[in-house]
Amino acid sequence: MSEKQHQEKYETSLHVDHVRPLHLGHGLKLGNAALLCNKCNASKGHTPLKELPVQDKLKLVVNANLFKVLYEGQFI
């Protein structure tokens, strides 16, 4: 689904989230970037990965790893 399709369907835009927070020294790099809707990104805020509920942590890690794999062209 494209960002435009996501926005039309869910009425919210997508944002790049740092899985491990930027303010703790973790940069925007493969494996640390995930696409989240505005609501999910805002609710996560600056919460460290280890403090997130297991389900949220799993979603972030899976999303970041998928983003990395797709970016590296392994499935393109």
Distance bins in CASP14 RR format, pairs under 12 A and 6 or more apart:
PFRMAT RR
TARGET T0000
AUTHOR 0000-0000-0000
RMODE 2
METHOD distances of the structure
MODEL  1
1 7 0 0 0 0 1 0 0 0 0 0 0
1 8 0 0 0 0 1 0 0 0 0 0 0
1 9 1 0 0 1 0 0 0 0 0 0 0
1 10 0 0 0 0 1 0 0 0 0 0 0
1 14 0 0 0 0 1 0 0 0 0 0 0
1 35 0 0 0 0 0 1 0 0 0 0 0
1 37 0 0 0 0 0 1 0 0 0 0 0
2 8 0 0 0 0 1 0 0 0 0 0 0
2 9 0 0 0 0 0 1 0 0 0 0 0
2 13 0 0 0 0 0 1 0 0 0 0 0
2 14 0 0 0 0 1 0 0 0 0 0 0
2 35 0 0 0 0 0 1 0 0 0 0 0
3 9 0 0 0 0 0 1 0 0 0 0 0
3 10 0 0 0 0 0 1 0 0 0 0 0
3 12 0 0 0 0 0 1 0 0 0 0 0
3 13 1 0 0 1 0 0 0 0 0 0 0
3 14 1 0 1 0 0 0 0 0 0 0 0
3 15 0 0 0 0 1 0 0 0 0 0 0
3 16 0 0 0 0 0 1 0 0 0 0 0
3 35 0 0 0 0 1 0 0 0 0 0 0
3 36 0 0 0 0 0 1 0 0 0 0 0
3 37 0 0 0 0 0 1 0 0 0 0 0
3 38 0 0 0 0 0 1 0 0 0 0 0
4 10 0 0 0 0 0 1 0 0 0 0 0
4 13 0 0 0 0 1 0 0 0 0 0 0
4 14 0 0 0 0 1 0 0 0 0 0 0
5 11 0 0 0 0 0 1 0 0 0 0 0
5 13 0 0 0 0 0 1 0 0 0 0 0
5 14 0 0 0 0 0 1 0 0 0 0 0
6 12 1 0 0 1 0 0 0 0 0 0 0
6 13 1 0 0 1 0 0 0 0 0 0 0
6 14 1 0 1 0 0 0 0 0 0 0 0
6 15 0 0 0 0 0 1 0 0 0 0 0
6 35 0 0 0 0 1 0 0 0 0 0 0
6 36 0 0 0 0 0 1 0 0 0 0 0
6 37 1 0 0 1 0 0 0 0 0 0 0
6 38 0 0 0 0 0 1 0 0 0 0 0
6 39 0 0 0 0 0 1 0 0 0 0 0
6 40 0 0 0 0 0 1 0 0 0 0 0
7 13 1 0 1 0 0 0 0 0 0 0 0
7 14 1 0 0 1 0 0 0 0 0 0 0
7 15 0 0 0 0 0 1 0 0 0 0 0
7 37 0 0 0 0 1 0 0 0 0 0 0
7 38 0 0 0 0 1 0 0 0 0 0 0
9 37 0 0 0 0 0 1 0 0 0 0 0
10 36 0 0 0 0 0 1 0 0 0 0 0
10 37 1 0 0 1 0 0 0 0 0 0 0
10 38 0 0 0 0 1 0 0 0 0 0 0
10 39 0 0 0 0 1 0 0 0 0 0 0
10 40 0 0 0 0 0 1 0 0 0 0 0
11 37 0 0 0 0 1 0 0 0 0 0 0
11 38 0 0 0 0 1 0 0 0 0 0 0
11 39 0 0 0 0 0 1 0 0 0 0 0
12 35 0 0 0 0 0 1 0 0 0 0 0
12 36 0 0 0 0 1 0 0 0 0 0 0
12 37 1 0 1 0 0 0 0 0 0 0 0
12 38 1 0 1 0 0 0 0 0 0 0 0
12 39 1 0 1 0 0 0 0 0 0 0 0
12 40 0 0 0 0 1 0 0 0 0 0 0
12 41 0 0 0 0 1 0 0 0 0 0 0
12 42 0 0 0 0 1 0 0 0 0 0 0
12 43 0 0 0 0 0 1 0 0 0 0 0
13 35 0 0 0 0 0 1 0 0 0 0 0
13 36 0 0 0 0 0 1 0 0 0 0 0
13 37 1 0 0 1 0 0 0 0 0 0 0
13 38 1 0 1 0 0 0 0 0 0 0 0
13 39 0 0 0 0 0 1 0 0 0 0 0
13 40 0 0 0 0 0 1 0 0 0 0 0
13 41 0 0 0 0 1 0 0 0 0 0 0
13 42 0 0 0 0 0 1 0 0 0 0 0
14 33 0 0 0 0 0 1 0 0 0 0 0
14 34 0 0 0 0 1 0 0 0 0 0 0
14 35 1 0 1 0 0 0 0 0 0 0 0
14 36 1 0 0 1 0 0 0 0 0 0 0
14 37 1 0 0 1 0 0 0 0 0 0 0
14 38 1 0 0 1 0 0 0 0 0 0 0
14 39 0 0 0 0 0 1 0 0 0 0 0
14 40 0 0 0 0 1 0 0 0 0 0 0
14 41 0 0 0 0 1 0 0 0 0 0 0
14 63 0 0 0 0 0 1 0 0 0 0 0
14 67 0 0 0 0 0 1 0 0 0 0 0
15 33 0 0 0 0 0 1 0 0 0 0 0
15 34 0 0 0 0 1 0 0 0 0 0 0
15 35 1 0 0 1 0 0 0 0 0 0 0
15 36 1 0 1 0 0 0 0 0 0 0 0
15 37 1 0 0 1 0 0 0 0 0 0 0
15 38 1 0 1 0 0 0 0 0 0 0 0
15 39 0 0 0 0 1 0 0 0 0 0 0
15 40 0 0 0 0 1 0 0 0 0 0 0
15 41 1 0 1 0 0 0 0 0 0 0 0
15 42 0 0 0 0 1 0 0 0 0 0 0
15 43 0 0 0 0 0 1 0 0 0 0 0
15 44 0 0 0 0 0 1 0 0 0 0 0
15 45 0 0 0 0 0 1 0 0 0 0 0
16 22 0 0 0 0 0 1 0 0 0 0 0
16 27 0 0 0 0 0 1 0 0 0 0 0
16 28 1 0 0 1 0 0 0 0 0 0 0
16 29 0 0 0 0 0 1 0 0 0 0 0
16 30 0 0 0 0 0 1 0 0 0 0 0
16 31 0 0 0 0 0 1 0 0 0 0 0
16 32 0 0 0 0 1 0 0 0 0 0 0
16 33 1 0 1 0 0 0 0 0 0 0 0
16 34 1 0 0 1 0 0 0 0 0 0 0
16 35 1 0 0 1 0 0 0 0 0 0 0
16 36 0 0 0 0 1 0 0 0 0 0 0
16 37 0 0 0 0 0 1 0 0 0 0 0
16 38 0 0 0 0 0 1 0 0 0 0 0
16 41 0 0 0 0 1 0 0 0 0 0 0
16 63 0 0 0 0 0 1 0 0 0 0 0
16 64 0 0 0 0 0 1 0 0 0 0 0
16 67 0 0 0 0 1 0 0 0 0 0 0
16 71 0 0 0 0 0 1 0 0 0 0 0
17 26 0 0 0 0 0 1 0 0 0 0 0
17 27 0 0 0 0 0 1 0 0 0 0 0
17 28 0 0 0 0 1 0 0 0 0 0 0
17 31 0 0 0 0 0 1 0 0 0 0 0
17 32 0 0 0 0 1 0 0 0 0 0 0
17 33 1 0 0 1 0 0 0 0 0 0 0
17 34 1 0 1 0 0 0 0 0 0 0 0
17 35 1 0 0 1 0 0 0 0 0 0 0
17 36 1 0 1 0 0 0 0 0 0 0 0
17 37 0 0 0 0 1 0 0 0 0 0 0
17 38 0 0 0 0 0 1 0 0 0 0 0
17 39 0 0 0 0 0 1 0 0 0 0 0
17 40 1 0 0 1 0 0 0 0 0 0 0
17 41 1 0 1 0 0 0 0 0 0 0 0
17 42 0 0 0 0 1 0 0 0 0 0 0
17 43 0 0 0 0 0 1 0 0 0 0 0
17 44 1 0 0 1 0 0 0 0 0 0 0
17 45 0 0 0 0 1 0 0 0 0 0 0
17 46 0 0 0 0 0 1 0 0 0 0 0
17 47 0 0 0 0 0 1 0 0 0 0 0
17 49 0 0 0 0 0 1 0 0 0 0 0
17 52 0 0 0 0 0 1 0 0 0 0 0
17 56 0 0 0 0 0 1 0 0 0 0 0
17 59 0 0 0 0 0 1 0 0 0 0 0
17 60 1 0 0 1 0 0 0 0 0 0 0
17 61 0 0 0 0 0 1 0 0 0 0 0
17 63 0 0 0 0 1 0 0 0 0 0 0
17 64 0 0 0 0 1 0 0 0 0 0 0
17 67 0 0 0 0 0 1 0 0 0 0 0
18 24 0 0 0 0 1 0 0 0 0 0 0
18 25 0 0 0 0 1 0 0 0 0 0 0
18 26 1 0 1 0 0 0 0 0 0 0 0
18 27 1 0 0 1 0 0 0 0 0 0 0
18 28 1 0 0 1 0 0 0 0 0 0 0
18 29 0 0 0 0 1 0 0 0 0 0 0
18 31 0 0 0 0 1 0 0 0 0 0 0
18 32 1 0 1 0 0 0 0 0 0 0 0
18 33 1 0 0 1 0 0 0 0 0 0 0
18 34 0 0 0 0 1 0 0 0 0 0 0
18 35 0 0 0 0 0 1 0 0 0 0 0
18 36 0 0 0 0 0 1 0 0 0 0 0
18 41 0 0 0 0 1 0 0 0 0 0 0
18 44 0 0 0 0 1 0 0 0 0 0 0
18 45 0 0 0 0 1 0 0 0 0 0 0
18 46 0 0 0 0 1 0 0 0 0 0 0
18 47 0 0 0 0 0 1 0 0 0 0 0
18 48 0 0 0 0 0 1 0 0 0 0 0
18 49 0 0 0 0 1 0 0 0 0 0 0
18 60 0 0 0 0 1 0 0 0 0 0 0
18 64 0 0 0 0 1 0 0 0 0 0 0
18 67 0 0 0 0 0 1 0 0 0 0 0
19 26 1 0 0 1 0 0 0 0 0 0 0
19 27 0 0 0 0 1 0 0 0 0 0 0
19 28 0 0 0 0 0 1 0 0 0 0 0
19 29 0 0 0 0 0 1 0 0 0 0 0
19 30 0 0 0 0 0 1 0 0 0 0 0
19 31 1 0 0 1 0 0 0 0 0 0 0
19 32 1 0 1 0 0 0 0 0 0 0 0
19 33 1 0 0 1 0 0 0 0 0 0 0
19 34 1 0 1 0 0 0 0 0 0 0 0
19 35 0 0 0 0 0 1 0 0 0 0 0
19 36 0 0 0 0 1 0 0 0 0 0 0
19 41 0 0 0 0 0 1 0 0 0 0 0
19 44 0 0 0 0 1 0 0 0 0 0 0
19 45 0 0 0 0 0 1 0 0 0 0 0
19 47 0 0 0 0 0 1 0 0 0 0 0
19 48 0 0 0 0 1 0 0 0 0 0 0
19 49 1 0 0 1 0 0 0 0 0 0 0
19 50 0 0 0 0 0 1 0 0 0 0 0
19 52 0 0 0 0 1 0 0 0 0 0 0
19 56 0 0 0 0 0 1 0 0 0 0 0
19 57 0 0 0 0 1 0 0 0 0 0 0
19 58 0 0 0 0 0 1 0 0 0 0 0
19 59 0 0 0 0 0 1 0 0 0 0 0
19 60 1 0 1 0 0 0 0 0 0 0 0
19 61 1 0 0 1 0 0 0 0 0 0 0
19 62 0 0 0 0 0 1 0 0 0 0 0
19 63 0 0 0 0 1 0 0 0 0 0 0
19 64 1 0 1 0 0 0 0 0 0 0 0
19 65 0 0 0 0 1 0 0 0 0 0 0
19 66 0 0 0 0 0 1 0 0 0 0 0
19 67 0 0 0 0 1 0 0 0 0 0 0
19 68 0 0 0 0 0 1 0 0 0 0 0
20 26 1 1 0 0 0 0 0 0 0 0 0
20 27 0 0 0 0 1 0 0 0 0 0 0
20 28 0 0 0 0 0 1 0 0 0 0 0
20 29 0 0 0 0 1 0 0 0 0 0 0
20 31 0 0 0 0 1 0 0 0 0 0 0
20 32 1 0 1 0 0 0 0 0 0 0 0
20 33 0 0 0 0 0 1 0 0 0 0 0
20 34 0 0 0 0 0 1 0 0 0 0 0
20 44 0 0 0 0 0 1 0 0 0 0 0
20 46 0 0 0 0 0 1 0 0 0 0 0
20 47 0 0 0 0 0 1 0 0 0 0 0
20 48 1 0 0 1 0 0 0 0 0 0 0
20 49 1 0 1 0 0 0 0 0 0 0 0
20 50 0 0 0 0 1 0 0 0 0 0 0
20 51 0 0 0 0 0 1 0 0 0 0 0
20 52 0 0 0 0 0 1 0 0 0 0 0
20 57 0 0 0 0 0 1 0 0 0 0 0
20 60 0 0 0 0 1 0 0 0 0 0 0
20 61 0 0 0 0 0 1 0 0 0 0 0
20 64 0 0 0 0 1 0 0 0 0 0 0
21 27 0 0 0 0 1 0 0 0 0 0 0
21 28 0 0 0 0 0 1 0 0 0 0 0
21 32 0 0 0 0 1 0 0 0 0 0 0
21 41 0 0 0 0 0 1 0 0 0 0 0
21 44 0 0 0 0 1 0 0 0 0 0 0
21 45 1 0 0 1 0 0 0 0 0 0 0
21 46 1 0 1 0 0 0 0 0 0 0 0
21 47 1 0 0 1 0 0 0 0 0 0 0
21 48 1 0 0 1 0 0 0 0 0 0 0
21 49 0 0 0 0 1 0 0 0 0 0 0
21 50 0 0 0 0 0 1 0 0 0 0 0
21 51 0 0 0 0 0 1 0 0 0 0 0
21 52 0 0 0 0 0 1 0 0 0 0 0
21 60 0 0 0 0 0 1 0 0 0 0 0
22 28 1 0 0 1 0 0 0 0 0 0 0
22 29 0 0 0 0 0 1 0 0 0 0 0
22 32 0 0 0 0 1 0 0 0 0 0 0
22 33 0 0 0 0 0 1 0 0 0 0 0
22 45 0 0 0 0 0 1 0 0 0 0 0
22 46 0 0 0 0 1 0 0 0 0 0 0
22 48 0 0 0 0 0 1 0 0 0 0 0
23 45 0 0 0 0 1 0 0 0 0 0 0
23 46 1 0 1 0 0 0 0 0 0 0 0
23 47 0 0 0 0 0 1 0 0 0 0 0
23 48 0 0 0 0 0 1 0 0 0 0 0
24 32 0 0 0 0 0 1 0 0 0 0 0
24 46 0 0 0 0 1 0 0 0 0 0 0
24 47 0 0 0 0 0 1 0 0 0 0 0
24 48 1 0 0 1 0 0 0 0 0 0 0
24 49 0 0 0 0 1 0 0 0 0 0 0
24 50 0 0 0 0 0 1 0 0 0 0 0
24 51 0 0 0 0 0 1 0 0 0 0 0
25 32 0 0 0 0 0 1 0 0 0 0 0
25 46 0 0 0 0 0 1 0 0 0 0 0
25 48 0 0 0 0 0 1 0 0 0 0 0
26 32 1 0 1 0 0 0 0 0 0 0 0
26 33 0 0 0 0 0 1 0 0 0 0 0
26 46 0 0 0 0 0 1 0 0 0 0 0
26 48 0 0 0 0 1 0 0 0 0 0 0
26 49 0 0 0 0 1 0 0 0 0 0 0
26 64 0 0 0 0 0 1 0 0 0 0 0
27 33 0 0 0 0 1 0 0 0 0 0 0
28 34 0 0 0 0 0 1 0 0 0 0 0
28 64 0 0 0 0 0 1 0 0 0 0 0
28 67 0 0 0 0 0 1 0 0 0 0 0
28 71 0 0 0 0 0 1 0 0 0 0 0
29 64 0 0 0 0 1 0 0 0 0 0 0
29 67 0 0 0 0 0 1 0 0 0 0 0
29 68 0 0 0 0 1 0 0 0 0 0 0
29 71 0 0 0 0 0 1 0 0 0 0 0
30 64 0 0 0 0 1 0 0 0 0 0 0
30 65 0 0 0 0 1 0 0 0 0 0 0
30 66 0 0 0 0 0 1 0 0 0 0 0
30 67 1 0 0 1 0 0 0 0 0 0 0
30 68 1 0 1 0 0 0 0 0 0 0 0
30 69 0 0 0 0 1 0 0 0 0 0 0
30 70 0 0 0 0 0 1 0 0 0 0 0
30 71 1 0 0 1 0 0 0 0 0 0 0
30 72 1 0 0 1 0 0 0 0 0 0 0
30 73 0 0 0 0 0 1 0 0 0 0 0
30 74 0 0 0 0 0 1 0 0 0 0 0
31 49 0 0 0 0 0 1 0 0 0 0 0
31 60 0 0 0 0 0 1 0 0 0 0 0
31 61 0 0 0 0 1 0 0 0 0 0 0
31 62 0 0 0 0 0 1 0 0 0 0 0
31 63 0 0 0 0 1 0 0 0 0 0 0
31 64 1 0 1 0 0 0 0 0 0 0 0
31 65 1 0 0 1 0 0 0 0 0 0 0
31 66 0 0 0 0 1 0 0 0 0 0 0
31 67 1 0 0 1 0 0 0 0 0 0 0
31 68 1 0 1 0 0 0 0 0 0 0 0
31 69 0 0 0 0 1 0 0 0 0 0 0
31 70 0 0 0 0 0 1 0 0 0 0 0
31 71 0 0 0 0 1 0 0 0 0 0 0
31 72 0 0 0 0 0 1 0 0 0 0 0
32 49 0 0 0 0 1 0 0 0 0 0 0
32 60 0 0 0 0 1 0 0 0 0 0 0
32 61 0 0 0 0 0 1 0 0 0 0 0
32 63 0 0 0 0 0 1 0 0 0 0 0
32 64 1 0 0 1 0 0 0 0 0 0 0
32 65 0 0 0 0 0 1 0 0 0 0 0
32 67 0 0 0 0 1 0 0 0 0 0 0
32 68 0 0 0 0 1 0 0 0 0 0 0
33 41 0 0 0 0 0 1 0 0 0 0 0
33 60 0 0 0 0 0 1 0 0 0 0 0
33 61 0 0 0 0 0 1 0 0 0 0 0
33 63 0 0 0 0 1 0 0 0 0 0 0
33 64 1 0 0 1 0 0 0 0 0 0 0
33 65 0 0 0 0 0 1 0 0 0 0 0
33 66 0 0 0 0 0 1 0 0 0 0 0
33 67 1 0 1 0 0 0 0 0 0 0 0
33 68 1 0 0 1 0 0 0 0 0 0 0
33 70 0 0 0 0 0 1 0 0 0 0 0
33 71 0 0 0 0 1 0 0 0 0 0 0
34 40 0 0 0 0 1 0 0 0 0 0 0
34 41 0 0 0 0 1 0 0 0 0 0 0
34 44 0 0 0 0 1 0 0 0 0 0 0
34 49 0 0 0 0 0 1 0 0 0 0 0
34 56 0 0 0 0 0 1 0 0 0 0 0
34 57 0 0 0 0 0 1 0 0 0 0 0
34 58 0 0 0 0 0 1 0 0 0 0 0
34 59 0 0 0 0 1 0 0 0 0 0 0
34 60 1 0 1 0 0 0 0 0 0 0 0
34 61 0 0 0 0 1 0 0 0 0 0 0
34 62 0 0 0 0 1 0 0 0 0 0 0
34 63 1 1 0 0 0 0 0 0 0 0 0
34 64 1 0 1 0 0 0 0 0 0 0 0
34 65 0 0 0 0 1 0 0 0 0 0 0
34 66 0 0 0 0 1 0 0 0 0 0 0
34 67 1 0 0 1 0 0 0 0 0 0 0
34 68 0 0 0 0 1 0 0 0 0 0 0
34 70 0 0 0 0 0 1 0 0 0 0 0
34 71 0 0 0 0 0 1 0 0 0 0 0
35 41 0 0 0 0 1 0 0 0 0 0 0
35 59 0 0 0 0 0 1 0 0 0 0 0
35 60 0 0 0 0 0 1 0 0 0 0 0
35 62 0 0 0 0 0 1 0 0 0 0 0
35 63 1 0 0 1 0 0 0 0 0 0 0
35 64 0 0 0 0 1 0 0 0 0 0 0
35 66 0 0 0 0 1 0 0 0 0 0 0
35 67 1 0 0 1 0 0 0 0 0 0 0
35 70 0 0 0 0 0 1 0 0 0 0 0
35 71 0 0 0 0 0 1 0 0 0 0 0
36 42 0 0 0 0 1 0 0 0 0 0 0
36 43 0 0 0 0 1 0 0 0 0 0 0
36 44 1 0 0 1 0 0 0 0 0 0 0
36 45 0 0 0 0 0 1 0 0 0 0 0
36 56 0 0 0 0 0 1 0 0 0 0 0
36 59 0 0 0 0 1 0 0 0 0 0 0
36 60 1 0 0 1 0 0 0 0 0 0 0
36 63 1 0 0 1 0 0 0 0 0 0 0
36 64 0 0 0 0 0 1 0 0 0 0 0
36 67 0 0 0 0 0 1 0 0 0 0 0
37 43 0 0 0 0 1 0 0 0 0 0 0
37 44 0 0 0 0 0 1 0 0 0 0 0
37 59 0 0 0 0 0 1 0 0 0 0 0
37 63 0 0 0 0 0 1 0 0 0 0 0
38 44 0 0 0 0 0 1 0 0 0 0 0
38 45 0 0 0 0 0 1 0 0 0 0 0
39 45 0 0 0 0 0 1 0 0 0 0 0
40 47 0 0 0 0 0 1 0 0 0 0 0
40 52 0 0 0 0 0 1 0 0 0 0 0
40 55 0 0 0 0 0 1 0 0 0 0 0
40 56 0 0 0 0 1 0 0 0 0 0 0
40 59 0 0 0 0 1 0 0 0 0 0 0
40 60 0 0 0 0 1 0 0 0 0 0 0
40 63 0 0 0 0 1 0 0 0 0 0 0
41 47 0 0 0 0 0 1 0 0 0 0 0
41 56 0 0 0 0 0 1 0 0 0 0 0
41 60 0 0 0 0 0 1 0 0 0 0 0
41 63 0 0 0 0 0 1 0 0 0 0 0
43 52 0 0 0 0 0 1 0 0 0 0 0
43 53 0 0 0 0 0 1 0 0 0 0 0
43 56 0 0 0 0 1 0 0 0 0 0 0
43 59 0 0 0 0 0 1 0 0 0 0 0
43 60 0 0 0 0 0 1 0 0 0 0 0
44 51 0 0 0 0 0 1 0 0 0 0 0
44 52 1 0 0 1 0 0 0 0 0 0 0
44 53 0 0 0 0 0 1 0 0 0 0 0
44 56 1 0 0 1 0 0 0 0 0 0 0
44 57 0 0 0 0 0 1 0 0 0 0 0
44 59 0 0 0 0 0 1 0 0 0 0 0
44 60 1 0 0 1 0 0 0 0 0 0 0
44 63 0 0 0 0 0 1 0 0 0 0 0
45 51 0 0 0 0 0 1 0 0 0 0 0
45 52 0 0 0 0 0 1 0 0 0 0 0
45 56 0 0 0 0 0 1 0 0 0 0 0
45 60 0 0 0 0 0 1 0 0 0 0 0
46 52 0 0 0 0 0 1 0 0 0 0 0
47 53 0 0 0 0 1 0 0 0 0 0 0
47 56 0 0 0 0 1 0 0 0 0 0 0
47 57 0 0 0 0 1 0 0 0 0 0 0
47 60 0 0 0 0 0 1 0 0 0 0 0
48 56 0 0 0 0 0 1 0 0 0 0 0
48 57 0 0 0 0 1 0 0 0 0 0 0
48 60 0 0 0 0 0 1 0 0 0 0 0
49 56 0 0 0 0 1 0 0 0 0 0 0
49 57 1 0 1 0 0 0 0 0 0 0 0
49 58 0 0 0 0 0 1 0 0 0 0 0
49 59 0 0 0 0 0 1 0 0 0 0 0
49 60 1 0 0 1 0 0 0 0 0 0 0
49 61 1 0 0 1 0 0 0 0 0 0 0
49 64 0 0 0 0 1 0 0 0 0 0 0
50 56 0 0 0 0 0 1 0 0 0 0 0
50 57 1 0 0 1 0 0 0 0 0 0 0
50 60 0 0 0 0 0 1 0 0 0 0 0
50 61 0 0 0 0 0 1 0 0 0 0 0
51 57 0 0 0 0 1 0 0 0 0 0 0
52 58 0 0 0 0 1 0 0 0 0 0 0
52 59 0 0 0 0 1 0 0 0 0 0 0
52 60 1 0 0 1 0 0 0 0 0 0 0
52 61 0 0 0 0 1 0 0 0 0 0 0
53 59 0 0 0 0 1 0 0 0 0 0 0
53 60 0 0 0 0 0 1 0 0 0 0 0
54 60 0 0 0 0 0 1 0 0 0 0 0
54 61 0 0 0 0 0 1 0 0 0 0 0
55 61 0 0 0 0 0 1 0 0 0 0 0
55 62 0 0 0 0 0 1 0 0 0 0 0
56 62 0 0 0 0 0 1 0 0 0 0 0
56 63 0 0 0 0 0 1 0 0 0 0 0
57 63 0 0 0 0 0 1 0 0 0 0 0
57 64 0 0 0 0 0 1 0 0 0 0 0
58 64 0 0 0 0 0 1 0 0 0 0 0
58 65 0 0 0 0 0 1 0 0 0 0 0
59 65 0 0 0 0 0 1 0 0 0 0 0
59 66 0 0 0 0 0 1 0 0 0 0 0
60 66 0 0 0 0 0 1 0 0 0 0 0
60 67 0 0 0 0 0 1 0 0 0 0 0
61 67 0 0 0 0 0 1 0 0 0 0 0
61 68 0 0 0 0 0 1 0 0 0 0 0
62 68 0 0 0 0 0 1 0 0 0 0 0
62 69 0 0 0 0 0 1 0 0 0 0 0
63 69 0 0 0 0 0 1 0 0 0 0 0
63 70 0 0 0 0 0 1 0 0 0 0 0
64 70 0 0 0 0 0 1 0 0 0 0 0
64 71 0 0 0 0 0 1 0 0 0 0 0
65 71 0 0 0 0 0 1 0 0 0 0 0
65 72 0 0 0 0 0 1 0 0 0 0 0
65 74 0 0 0 0 0 1 0 0 0 0 0
65 75 0 0 0 0 0 1 0 0 0 0 0
66 72 0 0 0 0 0 1 0 0 0 0 0
66 73 0 0 0 0 0 1 0 0 0 0 0
66 74 0 0 0 0 0 1 0 0 0 0 0
66 75 0 0 0 0 1 0 0 0 0 0 0
67 73 0 0 0 0 0 1 0 0 0 0 0
67 74 0 0 0 0 0 1 0 0 0 0 0
67 75 0 0 0 0 0 1 0 0 0 0 0
68 74 0 0 0 0 1 0 0 0 0 0 0
68 75 0 0 0 0 0 1 0 0 0 0 0
69 75 1 0 0 1 0 0 0 0 0 0 0
69 76 0 0 0 0 1 0 0 0 0 0 0
70 76 1 0 0 1 0 0 0 0 0 0 0
END
